[in-house]
Amino acid sequence: MTTKLILKKATRIEGNADIHIELDENRLKSARFQVLEFRGFEKFVSGRRAEWVPHMISRICGLCSTAHQVAGVRAIENAIGLEVDVRTRQIREIMVLGEWISSHSLSYFFLSSSDFMGAEGGIFELQKNYPETFDEAFSLRRTAMDLVQLFGKRNTHAVTLAPGRFLNTLEETVLTEAKKMAASVKQKLQTIIAKVSERWEPDREIEFPEDLKVHFVAYCDSCDENGFFVFDRSGRLVTRFSDDEFEENIAEMRVDWSLSKIPYLQQLGFPDGIMLVGPLSRSFLENGFLADPEIRQLEIGKTLLTPSGVTLESYDACRLLEMYWAAKRIETLLENIDKDESPPKPDWEAAGLGIGALEAPRGLLIHKYRVNRGYVDKVRLLVATQFNNVFINLLITDLAQRHSCNGKLTEKGNRLIGRCIRLLDPCLSCATH
Amino acid sequence: MENDFGLFGKIYEKGEIVFRQGDPGDEMYIIQSGAVEVSSRHDGHKVVLTILEKEDFFGEMALLDRSPRSATVATITRSRLLPLSRRVFLKKVAYNPDIVLHVLKALTRRIDRMTGQIRAMIDGDAELRELMITGEHTTWNPTHFCRPERGGDRYAAEKSSGTPPSGGMQSALAEQFASILTFVSEPPEEVDPGRVIFEQGDDGSRMYFIEQGTVEIYQATRNGNLCLALLGAGDFFGEMSLIAGEPRSASAKAHSSVRLRSIRRKDMLTGIRSDPETGLLFLRILIDRLRVLTRALEEPQRSLTTLRQAVLPKFKTTDKISIGFRSFSSCGGCTAMLVRSPDELGRITDNIRVRYCPMLMDQEQILETDIAVVDGAVRTREDEKKLIEVRRKSRILVAWGTCAAFGGLPALANAFELEELIEETYGQTIDPFSYYLKGKIPEAGRHDFGIEEHLLRKVRKLSDVVKVDFYLPGCPPMTHRLENLLLELKGEQLFEGNRQIVCSECPRKFKKAPTATIGVFPGEDGSESICLLSLGTLCMGFLTRGGCTATCTAGGLPCWGCRGPSDTVIKKISRGESVEEVMLHVLARRLKKSESEIKLPFHTLRFKSVSALGFSAHFIKDVSRIR
């Protein structure tokens, strides 16, 4: 019996990964999503000045750099017991939400769109063929990036974040400008969502593998008690745990064919404890975007709320709705922005362990630092794609099984594998850091 | 003054130095009697390059431009040397064109000699032979050949002194060719892919100018065909036999479908007679070839690409240039910068065909392109292999972003051993469930990932692995720099370098009052309009190349040097000072403190924070390549 190997590069995603499928004559031998990057941030960031660490660690990912910075700053603050004023926290939230919009729009319009619009040349071809659609998409992404830039002074790898404070004073004009931008983003999204609703029909080609339990994990920092929430597929809360308990609840393992580690819920073990993070998980949160009455009224929102509505393809819908929700949330935050206070003075003589968790565009992001007299001397990172990585593997296995015959992967199978990877919007620089 | 020597040159006594390496070049010399020795200095050692005798000449670059001398020339006997300035040379050529032919012939003889040396070297080195003949770097081991410090320096020095900034000069060359083509009577010739245009040993009576397509120049050696160069539209070949009137020294065949214009010997002579500048054009061609051969002899591992770029490839504005984007170990931010606004993307892809960009389109292969834009550092063996493939398939390679240009943050890993990095990241994750996906339980204490085989021991910047043509550092890099570079390559714009430092763009004002404390991060009382340095924060702006509009310092974060050292710093480093010395010295002067006072915070900045100027001690020293 001959074994056939199909090896291709995953395209239209952030980073380098191979799809590796081994087929015997009539059955699947193995299918893997191999992440092939590694930089070793945990090691070379250790032992450096605490204030600089968030700015270094943001280089893990150029698409969600602000999320990494905020997580880093939070971890340091928690480690040295620094209480941050409301205003700074609000600004950070605005920046992260702005990044949600820019990252989601990149994923939805520029990376995934060829899947449903069909263009081999990707965005370069689409831009030429559908200039109007893409002008809209571009202006959405541009405005979101400009919004981040307004507060962060740069749209990628912002420069204004520091433990306990914001390095720049915010003038009234900046806030007015930001309000305008948020309003324009919101309005653009309204039009786009209306357009998409007209021809929204999930084709259900990619299903959750039946024999698999999947848990959805999201972090909430605006709920009554901060913490991690674990939901099942129907959106029922399975368990919750606080920041301090995360290491008892989440374990990681490694495999010999991918450089990305695989986290799972320790209490459920593997594979029952496989987690999914990202927009779909956030939709289950009690103050997530699906809790918004306006979004619940939208056609797409309604579909998501029905018990059979949650499919893997809901990811795209979730991204759209979440962008809209983020724009609204930014507006609210800007309306209620707190007064300027003098920042607290960090005690750099202190030492301690701190966790900085938040929802990055692609999902749960956890930084855990050990800070000692102004230096970060130990770092542990759990990044969104890491969680989803194992699920992508199982999904590919499932699809390859269903769509292969005579030792070959069908055309459809090929397309669906690409599509399912992009649905989960992996960022492989993040996954391995 | 110029005519003072007439045809009777100036007498130099034995041991007299005619000119030194680095002197400005304004004249070439013809040896009427005696002999000279040409030498250059490397690491304080004198290396004699060649000895020239009666009827030979040197310093011929001076006829083309006033770039600094690349070597020192001293007489070894009492000699009579005839200096010739460009003006005098042209005047003489006007009524005696044969003088050009004489110089040209002498140059072809030198080229022949060097080609012979290269062949001998290739025949004697099995590994190199394999590498050059197949064009595949299967057995390629970077550590084997790499001599980054010395080789790099010499290469850079030679480049900066020799080749003028591309664009202007090159398009001028193409224009001059067009002027020769006006008196070429023959119509263009179409050649099908794979057809041989001429073979080694053929009688050479004409040279060719490529209007369209790619031509491969190769030589038969004992061990198979040796590819010397791949030439594209705007390039020319066959000039050697044309000038020397000798049989072809190499064969040429069409690589793709090609359209050629041929120039006959008769046409060339008419050209030189009617316009002496044409003679200089041919001189330039040969000198460029000679320089490439010299480089090939010095650094055989790079010769595949340098030979190909015998003359820097030219693009015609009318042609559609192809471009490819590829990321290695990076954060993806560089590529993401491309999709920010339709205008920006439009300006980049305007008249340019994007052939591959894995992040944004479904083309996973690396295809042949005119330009390849590469971001990210080289971390894995896969990266390395692919980078070499990108190099082989592109005419111009651009390092896009700090990681690609200098190694960036990933290169901070080079302070550690690979095992330490792996241990830190994967060490704590030994887990009983691993077997589920793995099939077997990992042996205790052993990281059975294949990860050690997959990763390189050290992170490399692109230029450690292949030759890089242009550097666009920045974290993230600014898209308008890429736009400008593309315009420059198309010949629509001239090189505008950033000679300025970051401070020149920074809105903060320097305050004279000295500060008591020095830190590495702005203190709580950081005022918004005062220079971070004068507030006692070590900000790298004054050492760093500008062109970033100082967004970091304006936002409140001290500059950490992502654009790399400024011209002045590069000059100092080239002179042999270490990066650390230069930084410490200038910092002390700026802060009006003694070096010992700032040594500690400086050390913290460099080794315990994010100072990019600490990424690597070996920066690119060829300023004309950085944008």
Chai-1 contact restraints between the chains, C-beta under 6 A:
chainA,res_idxA,chainB,res_idxB,connection_type,confidence,min_distance_angstrom,max_distance_angstrom,comment,restraint_id
A,K9,B,E364,contact,1.0,0.0,6.0,A-B,restraint_1
A,T11,B,P358,contact,1.0,0.0,6.0,A-B,restraint_2
A,T11,B,D362,contact,1.0,0.0,6.0,A-B,restraint_3
A,T11,B,E364,contact,1.0,0.0,6.0,A-B,restraint_4
A,E14,B,G332,contact,1.0,0.0,6.0,A-B,restraint_5
A,E37,B,S329,contact,1.0,0.0,6.0,A-B,restraint_6
A,R39,B,S329,contact,1.0,0.0,6.0,A-B,restraint_7
A,R39,B,P410,contact,1.0,0.0,6.0,A-B,restraint_8
A,G40,B,A413,contact,1.0,0.0,6.0,A-B,restraint_9
A,G40,B,L421,contact,1.0,0.0,6.0,A-B,restraint_10
A,G40,B,T425,contact,1.0,0.0,6.0,A-B,restraint_11
A,E42,B,E424,contact,1.0,0.0,6.0,A-B,restraint_12
A,E42,B,T425,contact,1.0,0.0,6.0,A-B,restraint_13
A,K43,B,F416,contact,1.0,0.0,6.0,A-B,restraint_14
A,K43,B,E420,contact,1.0,0.0,6.0,A-B,restraint_15
A,K43,B,L421,contact,1.0,0.0,6.0,A-B,restraint_16
A,K43,B,E424,contact,1.0,0.0,6.0,A-B,restraint_17
A,F44,B,L412,contact,1.0,0.0,6.0,A-B,restraint_18
A,F44,B,A413,contact,1.0,0.0,6.0,A-B,restraint_19
A,R48,B,K608,contact,1.0,0.0,6.0,A-B,restraint_20
A,R48,B,S609,contact,1.0,0.0,6.0,A-B,restraint_21
A,R49,B,V520,contact,1.0,0.0,6.0,A-B,restraint_22
A,R49,B,K608,contact,1.0,0.0,6.0,A-B,restraint_23
A,R49,B,S609,contact,1.0,0.0,6.0,A-B,restraint_24
A,E51,B,F521,contact,1.0,0.0,6.0,A-B,restraint_25
A,W52,B,S609,contact,1.0,0.0,6.0,A-B,restraint_26
A,W52,B,V610,contact,1.0,0.0,6.0,A-B,restraint_27
A,M56,B,V610,contact,1.0,0.0,6.0,A-B,restraint_28
A,R59,B,C331,contact,1.0,0.0,6.0,A-B,restraint_29
A,R59,B,L409,contact,1.0,0.0,6.0,A-B,restraint_30
A,C61,B,C331,contact,1.0,0.0,6.0,A-B,restraint_31
A,G62,B,C331,contact,1.0,0.0,6.0,A-B,restraint_32
A,G62,B,G332,contact,1.0,0.0,6.0,A-B,restraint_33
A,G62,B,G333,contact,1.0,0.0,6.0,A-B,restraint_34
A,G62,B,A336,contact,1.0,0.0,6.0,A-B,restraint_35
A,L63,B,G332,contact,1.0,0.0,6.0,A-B,restraint_36
A,L63,B,A336,contact,1.0,0.0,6.0,A-B,restraint_37
A,F110,B,V339,contact,1.0,0.0,6.0,A-B,restraint_38
A,E120,B,D362,contact,1.0,0.0,6.0,A-B,restraint_39
A,G121,B,M361,contact,1.0,0.0,6.0,A-B,restraint_40
A,G122,B,L360,contact,1.0,0.0,6.0,A-B,restraint_41
A,G122,B,M361,contact,1.0,0.0,6.0,A-B,restraint_42
A,I123,B,L360,contact,1.0,0.0,6.0,A-B,restraint_43
A,F124,B,T349,contact,1.0,0.0,6.0,A-B,restraint_44
A,F124,B,V354,contact,1.0,0.0,6.0,A-B,restraint_45
A,D135,B,P342,contact,1.0,0.0,6.0,A-B,restraint_46
A,F138,B,S341,contact,1.0,0.0,6.0,A-B,restraint_47
A,F138,B,P342,contact,1.0,0.0,6.0,A-B,restraint_48
A,R142,B,R340,contact,1.0,0.0,6.0,A-B,restraint_49
A,R142,B,S341,contact,1.0,0.0,6.0,A-B,restraint_50
A,K153,B,T551,contact,1.0,0.0,6.0,A-B,restraint_51
A,K153,B,G555,contact,1.0,0.0,6.0,A-B,restraint_52
A,R154,B,T551,contact,1.0,0.0,6.0,A-B,restraint_53
A,T156,B,G333,contact,1.0,0.0,6.0,A-B,restraint_54
A,T156,B,P476,contact,1.0,0.0,6.0,A-B,restraint_55
A,V159,B,C552,contact,1.0,0.0,6.0,A-B,restraint_56
A,V159,B,G555,contact,1.0,0.0,6.0,A-B,restraint_57
A,V159,B,L557,contact,1.0,0.0,6.0,A-B,restraint_58
A,T160,B,G555,contact,1.0,0.0,6.0,A-B,restraint_59
A,T160,B,G556,contact,1.0,0.0,6.0,A-B,restraint_60
A,L167,B,G556,contact,1.0,0.0,6.0,A-B,restraint_61
A,N168,B,G555,contact,1.0,0.0,6.0,A-B,restraint_62
A,N168,B,G556,contact,1.0,0.0,6.0,A-B,restraint_63
A,E252,B,T429,contact,1.0,0.0,6.0,A-B,restraint_64
A,M253,B,T429,contact,1.0,0.0,6.0,A-B,restraint_65
A,M253,B,D431,contact,1.0,0.0,6.0,A-B,restraint_66
A,M253,B,F433,contact,1.0,0.0,6.0,A-B,restraint_67
A,M253,B,S434,contact,1.0,0.0,6.0,A-B,restraint_68
A,R254,B,Y426,contact,1.0,0.0,6.0,A-B,restraint_69
A,R254,B,T429,contact,1.0,0.0,6.0,A-B,restraint_70
A,V255,B,L437,contact,1.0,0.0,6.0,A-B,restraint_71
A,V255,B,K438,contact,1.0,0.0,6.0,A-B,restraint_72
A,D256,B,K438,contact,1.0,0.0,6.0,A-B,restraint_73
A,D256,B,D448,contact,1.0,0.0,6.0,A-B,restraint_74
A,D256,B,F449,contact,1.0,0.0,6.0,A-B,restraint_75
A,K261,B,T429,contact,1.0,0.0,6.0,A-B,restraint_76
A,F270,B,F433,contact,1.0,0.0,6.0,A-B,restraint_77
A,F270,B,Y436,contact,1.0,0.0,6.0,A-B,restraint_78
A,S429,B,C331,contact,1.0,0.0,6.0,A-B,restraint_79
A,S429,B,G332,contact,1.0,0.0,6.0,A-B,restraint_80
